[in-house]
């Protein structure tokens, strides 16, 4: 006989599973009809880079760039995985395949973390990542979001196993979108896994030096013509997805970006002098890092996969403690992540919920959770 709780968890797992299949199917359909316009933009950026031209129209180069990339310099060599073969269909297949592999890592992590509460809970955990509505537009547009989120999930798994080098490389690869991955550097500080942070940072430095050497652009010229001159209009255009506070405070985007980096730096400094490993589980810490990235940095709805660790952590806590607040926060966060993006965008109440729910969930995770660490082993 199934208990009511088990029936409910199984029902939710089925609903999320069906919803996830629908989102992914729609995304693949749009992409294969030629809708992956963002991937085509990356292809143009690679076209410049492959010829030894840095894709920045403000830079003075022997040959003027035809594309203008807002991606960091260490991202450009990574494009070779997708565009090195010189065929856009290959690029599409490569990105979609790697994205599904990343999604598979999240499915496995979701199952592993919630299965101790029953196989129905494990199925719910496995269905969480595919059901995030942002998957649809990420696949449809050809974004790296799902791949990055999968790499960050792999980082968490590797850190749990103390495989620091592998964790560092996973983080560095996910840094193709720093607005998603940058806060996860705090996990290395929290766990005192310095080799992972050094390995990841060194890998990014090597890729950046390689990009500058290949294009003949100096880092100083890049900084002067790139980030220093970027108008960051896209930050203003991001709407409610993560940068609501910029609108509330009426801040210029560049000032807001500087403040966000400063806040993240302060978080890192706080972690340095004391050993925090006994105060918060690794899974909870990953959820808090996800919330920091979501709130502090620009991103669009297709990047909401970044909140998977937060959704998983708050659900695990709700299943363990069964408090009204924990269950409510889990439900509200799920509502903001799983409803179609269009519904959220057209509703002021849902838009506000999409911003506040991750903040509230992260604050809840900051509380003492010793029993949770013993239960799921994510120390």
Long-range contacts (C-beta under 8 A, 24 or more apart in sequence): 6-118, 6-120, 7-120, 9-118, 9-120, 9-121, 9-123, 9-124, 10-120, 10-123, 10-124, 12-124, 12-127, 13-120, 13-123, 13-124, 13-126, 13-127, 14-127, 16-124, 16-127, 16-128, 16-130, 16-131, 16-338, 17-123, 17-127, 17-130, 17-131, 19-131, 19-338, 20-127, 20-129, 20-130, 20-131, 20-132, 20-135, 21-130, 23-130, 23-131, 23-132, 23-133, 23-135, 23-136, 24-130, 24-135, 24-136, 24-139, 26-136, 26-140, 27-135, 27-136, 27-137, 27-138, 27-139, 27-140, 28-96, 28-139, 28-140, 30-139, 30-140, 31-92, 31-96, 31-139, 31-140, 31-141, 31-142, 32-92, 35-140, 35-141, 36-92, 36-140, 36-141, 36-142, 37-141, 37-142, 38-141, 38-142, 38-143, 39-82, 39-88, 39-91, 39-92, 39-95, 39-141, 39-142, 39-143, 40-88, 40-142, 41-67, 42-71, 42-79, 42-82, 42-83, 42-142, 43-83, 43-88, 43-91, 45-69, 45-71, 45-76, 45-79, 46-76, 46-79, 46-80, 46-82, 46-83, 47-83, 49-76, 49-79, 49-211, 49-214, 49-215, 50-83, 52-214, 52-215, 52-216, 53-215, 54-211, 54-212, 54-215, 54-217, 54-222, 56-222, 56-225, 56-226, 58-225, 58-226, 58-229, 59-217, 59-221, 59-222, 59-225, 59-226, 60-221, 60-225, 61-215, 61-216, 61-217, 70-230, 70-234, 71-176, 72-175, 72-178, 72-208, 73-207, 73-208, 73-211, 73-212, 73-222, 74-172, 74-175, 74-176, 74-204, 74-205, 74-207, 74-208, 74-211, 75-175, 75-176, 76-207, 76-211, 77-207, 77-210, 77-211, 77-214, 78-173, 78-176, 78-207, 92-142, 95-142, 95-144, 95-147, 96-139, 98-147, 99-138, 99-139, 99-144, 99-146, 99-147, 99-150, 100-146, 101-147, 101-150, 102-146, 102-147, 102-148, 102-149, 102-150, 102-151, 102-153, 102-154, 103-129, 103-130, 103-135, 103-146, 103-150, 104-150, 105-150, 105-151, 105-153, 105-154, 105-157, 106-149, 106-150, 106-153, 106-305, 106-308, 109-153, 109-156, 109-157, 109-312, 110-308, 110-312, 113-283, 113-312, 113-316, 113-376, 113-378, 114-312, 114-315, 114-316, 114-319, 116-375, 116-376, 117-316, 117-319, 117-320, 121-319, 124-315, 125-312, 125-315, 125-316, 128-308, 128-311, 128-312, 128-315, 129-305, 129-308, 131-337, 131-338, 132-304, 132-305, 132-307, 132-308, 132-311, 132-337, 132-338, 133-301, 133-304, 133-337, 133-338, 133-339, 133-340, 133-341, 134-301, 134-302, 134-303, 134-304, 134-305, 134-337, 134-341, 135-305, 136-341, 137-300, 137-301, 137-302, 137-341, 138-302, 138-303, 138-305, 141-302, 143-302, 143-303, 144-176, 144-177, 145-177, 145-180, 145-302, 145-303, 145-304, 145-305, 145-306, 146-305, 147-174, 147-176, 148-174, 148-176, 148-177, 148-180, 148-181, 148-305, 148-306, 149-174, 149-180, 149-305, 149-306, 149-308, 151-181, 152-180, 152-181, 152-184, 152-286, 152-306, 152-309, 153-308, 153-309, 155-184, 155-187, 156-187, 156-282, 156-283, 156-286, 156-309, 156-378, 158-196, 159-187, 159-188, 159-191, 159-193, 159-196, 159-282, 160-282, 160-377, 160-378, 160-379, 162-193, 164-193, 164-194, 164-195, 164-196, 164-199, 165-195, 165-196, 165-199, 167-193, 167-196, 167-200, 168-195, 168-196, 168-197, 168-198, 168-199, 168-200, 168-201, 168-203, 169-199, 169-200, 169-203, 170-200, 171-196, 171-200, 172-199, 172-200, 172-201, 172-203, 172-204, 175-200, 175-204, 177-299, 177-303, 178-297, 179-293, 179-297, 179-298, 179-299, 179-303, 180-293, 180-299, 180-303, 180-306, 181-293, 182-264, 182-293, 182-297, 183-264, 183-267, 183-289, 183-290, 183-292, 183-293, 183-296, 184-286, 184-289, 184-290, 184-293, 185-268, 186-264, 186-267, 186-268, 186-271, 186-285, 186-289, 186-292, 187-282, 187-285, 187-286, 187-289, 189-268, 189-271, 189-272, 190-271, 190-276, 190-277, 190-280, 190-282, 190-285, 191-277, 191-282, 192-275, 192-277, 230-254, 232-257, 232-298, 234-298, 235-298, 238-298, 238-299, 238-300, 239-345, 239-351, 240-344, 240-345, 240-351, 240-352, 240-354, 240-355, 241-299, 241-300, 241-301, 241-303, 241-304, 241-354, 242-294, 242-295, 242-296, 242-297, 242-298, 242-299, 242-303, 242-355, 243-297, 243-298, 244-351, 244-352, 244-355, 245-295, 253-298, 257-297, 257-298, 260-296, 260-297, 263-292, 263-296, 264-292, 264-296, 267-292, 277-379, 279-368, 280-365, 280-366, 280-369, 281-313, 281-369, 281-372, 281-373, 281-376, 281-378, 281-379, 282-378, 282-379, 283-309, 283-312, 283-313, 283-316, 283-376, 283-378, 284-313, 284-317, 284-365, 284-366, 284-369, 284-372, 284-378, 286-310, 286-313, 287-311, 287-312, 287-313, 287-314, 287-361, 287-362, 287-365, 288-362, 288-365, 288-366, 290-358, 291-358, 291-359, 291-361, 291-362, 292-362, 294-358, 295-355, 295-358, 295-359, 301-341, 301-344, 301-345, 304-337, 307-333, 307-337, 307-358, 310-358, 310-361, 310-362, 310-365, 311-337, 313-361, 313-365, 314-361, 314-364, 314-365, 316-372, 316-375, 316-376, 317-364, 317-365, 317-369, 317-372, 320-371, 320-372, 320-375, 321-371, 321-372, 325-364, 326-364, 329-357, 329-360, 329-361, 329-364, 330-361, 332-357, 332-360, 333-357, 333-358, 333-361
